[in-house]
Amino acid sequence: MQEPPVAAGHAAAYGRCGRALLALTRAFAVAGGLVFVGLVAMEIVSIVGRKLWAWSVPGDVELLEMCAAFAAATFFAYCHLAGGDVKVDFFTHNLPPRIVAALDSFGSLLVAAFGALIAWRTGAGAWSVHESGVTSAILGIPVWIAQGLMVPSFVLLAVSGGYRCAILAGAAARPAERTR
């Protein structure tokens, strides 16, 4: 069974607003990918320096932890909006496309709720850490910055989940085309 274009994440099925959202989520994901590339380069320099000259990048582990958390968060919205989530369709592969779209719409609603919850709690946690003044051990970087940088990605995940929920709900509500 072939998935409808919306369920498969085709950009053309989203309209102008959806394509703009897809472009924004893609930009976030590319930025996260570039952060990971920078982290890999930093770790290579640190490891080679440690082995050859007994020198390493100061605070490389701290930077790796903080930046990797931010970078990982940037991928979620694009993955969901593009339909790249892991989907186990063992029980639904024989259902009509409208039912599958309705179930996918509900799943996207859950993603939106989860994204909003995580954005809220991450923001609250960042604010709490900011107020307590916690800094990293070696470099003294305020920890709240790394946590705060994740919030926009989770907000974007919530928006993407809500948008995809609405698109899939519309697909579920349309009458199915009959094929002869």
N, C-alpha and C positions, 0 to 999 in steps of 0.2 A: 504494500500500500504506500502510495506516495503522499507525503505531507503537503498540506496547502502551503502556498508561498509565505503566508504570515507566520505559520508555525515553524517553518524552516528558517525564518529570519531574513528573508530577502528584503533589502532596503527599499525597493520599489513599492512594496506593499504598505509602507508606512506613511506615505505622503510627505509633504514638505517639512512639517514640524518634526515628524519622526526621523526624517533624514538628517535634520539639524541635530537632533538628540543623538542619533547614531554617530555623527561626525564628532560631537563633543565627547562622547564616551570613547570613541576611537582615539582622540587626542589624549585623553587621560591615560588610556592603555599604552600608547606610544611613550608618553612621559614616564610612566612606570617602567617600561622596558628600558628606556635610556638610563634611568636610575640604576636598574640592575646591571646594565653594561658598565656603568661607572663603578659600581661596587665590585664587580669582577676585576676590573682593571686595578682598582685600589688593592684588592686582596692579592693579586698577582705581584704587584710591586712590593707589598708587605712581606709576602712569603719568600720571594726571591731575595729581597733585602735581608731578611732574617737569616737565610741560608748562606748567602755569599758574604755579607758584610756585617753581620750581627746588628742590623738596623731594621726597624719595621715602622710602618705608619702608626704614629701615636693614636691610640684610641680606635684602632681599626675595627675591633669587635663591637664597640659601642656604636660606631657609625653604621656598621653592617646591620646590627639589630634594629636601630631606629629607621634607617632608610629602607630596609627590606619590608618592614611593616607597612610603611606608607606605599611603597611600590606595589606590594601584593594587593592592597586594597583598591588600586586603580584599575585592576582588570575585571572586577566583578560586574560592573554595570555593562560594559561592552559585551562580555560573555553572555549575559542574560539577554540583552537587547538583540544580539545577533543570533540568538537561538542556540548558543553553544553549551548550554547546561547539560549535564548528564541526565538522560531521560531513559527510564526503564519502562518500555512499553509492552512488556510481556502480557499484561492483562488487557491492554487497550488496543492492541494492533488490529483487532477485528471489529472494533467499534466504528460507527459512522464518524466522518470527519467533524461534524458539528459537535458531537459528544466529546471527542478528543480536544477540540478547540475550547469547549467549556471547561474541561478539566485543566487544560493548560492555562486558561484564563485564571482559574482559581489558584493554580500554582504560582502564577505571576503576582496575584494579589498577596499571597503569603510572602513572596520575595519582597514586595513593596513594604509590607508590614515589618518584615525582618530588617530591611535596610533602614527604615525609619527608626526602629528600636535601637539598632546598633549605632546609628548616627547620634541619636540622643544620648545613649549611655557613654559612647566614646567622647562626645563633647563634654558631658558632665564629668567624666573621669579626667579629661585634660584640664578642665577648669579647677577641679580639686587638686590636681598635681601642681598646677600653676600657683594656687593659693598657698600650698605647703612649701613651694620653692625647691622641689626636688631637682637635682641636677645629676648628670652622668658622673661616674666616679673619676675618670681620667681627664676628660676634656672639659668638664663642667658645663656641658650643654644642658639647658633646661629641657627636661623630659617632656613637658607638656607640648612642646613644639611638634615633636614626632607624633604624638597622639592627636593633636589638633589638625595636623595635615591629613589625617585619615578621614576626618569628618566630611569634607566635600565629596569624597569618593562614595561614602555610604549614603549621603543625601542623593547623589546621582543614581545609585543603585535603587533607592526607593522610588525616584521619579521614573526610572526605566521600567521597574516592575509595574508601577501604576499605568504607564503608557502601554506597555505590552499587554497588561490585563484588559485595558479598554479595547485595544485592537482585536485581541482574541475573542473577547465577549461579543464584539460586533460580528466577527466571523462565525461565531456559534449561533448568533441570532438570525443570520441570513439564511434563507431557504437554500437547501442543497440543489446544485445543478444536476439535472438528470442526464445521464449518458446512455446512448442507445447502442 
